[in-house]
C-alpha cells in the first residue's frame, strides 16, 4: 500500500473504505464506465473490477468521510435498480 500512497494522497484525507458486490448477469447490471462516472466525486474514488465468470462487479471505494460513503452506497443502489428495472428507486426514508 505504501507504493500507492503518492498516487492517491494529494490533498485528500481518505477516511473510509467501502466494498460492494453487484451480482448478476452483465446485461442486467450498470455498465462499468457508467458506474465509474457516477461514483467518482470530489470526496470519493471508486475502482470497479469484473467478478470471475462474468457474475457481476466488485466495487471498491475510498471516501473522505462517512457522508460521502453513504452517498456512494445510495448512488450505487440507484444505478443498479435503474439498470435492472429501467426506473429509479423510490426515495427512501432515513
PyMOL commands that set and color helices and strands:
alter all, ss='L'
color gray80, all
select helices_A, chain A and resi 2-9+26-28+32-39+52-54+66-85
alter helices_A, ss='H'
color red, helices_A
select strands_A, chain A and resi 16-23+44-50+56-63
alter strands_A, ss='S'
color yellow, strands_A
deselect
rebuild
show_as cartoon
